[in-house]
């Protein structure tokens, strides 16, 4: 689909932090394509001392594509919530917009924030846009919930 990874570079105490945003291929059968996309993203971020990759990864925990995430990258949600809080970002049980777009029930955490840094760590994360923005309860900011993360020195 001609997807790319826009990114910005920031200076933090003399070091460079690259922050990339992705929307990986969406169809379930495109796992290999997502793995290729991830390899390209991580290659582009490799030269930076600190790196964040965030966005719609279009795969859930324990799916094969997860093995394409280098071990140096920490999943901010998992780091700050552990296994007890699923953090579903695509949730037809809660989000009326997501429910309207699907024929079946889906509860998956496909939106992520990954961090690689020798001196920074995720200290908190939460779902954003998880409440309707209209009186009817049918309109949300998106059919996905976003993830916000606080990052601080270790």
Rosetta blueprint (number, residue, H / E / L):
1 X L
2 X L
3 X L
4 X L
5 X L
6 X E
7 X E
8 X E
9 X E
10 X E
11 X E
12 X E
13 X L
14 X L
15 X E
16 X E
17 X E
18 X E
19 X E
20 X E
21 X E
22 X E
23 X E
24 X L
25 X L
26 X L
27 X L
28 X H
29 X H
30 X H
31 X H
32 X H
33 X H
34 X H
35 X H
36 X H
37 X H
38 X H
39 X H
40 X H
41 X H
42 X H
43 X H
44 X H
45 X H
46 X L
47 X L
48 X L
49 X L
50 X E
51 X E
52 X E
53 X E
54 X E
55 X E
56 X E
57 X L
58 X L
59 X L
60 X L
61 X L
62 X L
63 X L
64 X H
65 X H
66 X H
67 X H
68 X H
69 X L
70 X L
71 X L
72 X L
73 X L
74 X E
75 X E
76 X H
77 X H
78 X H
79 X H
80 X H
81 X H
82 X L
83 X L
84 X L
85 X L
86 X L
87 X L
88 X L
89 X L
90 X E
91 X E
92 X L
93 X L
94 X L
95 X L
96 X H
97 X H
98 X H
99 X H
100 X H
101 X L
102 X L
103 X L
104 X L
105 X L
106 X L
107 X E
108 X E
109 X L
110 X L
111 X E
112 X E
113 X E
114 X E
115 X E
116 X E
117 X L
118 X L
119 X L
120 X E
121 X E
122 X E
123 X E
124 X E
125 X E
126 X E
127 X E
128 X E
129 X L
130 X L
131 X L
132 X L
133 X L
134 X L
135 X L
136 X L
137 X L
138 X L
139 X L
140 X L
141 X L
142 X L
143 X L
144 X L
145 X L
146 X E
147 X E
148 X E
149 X E
150 X E
151 X E
152 X E
153 X E
154 X L
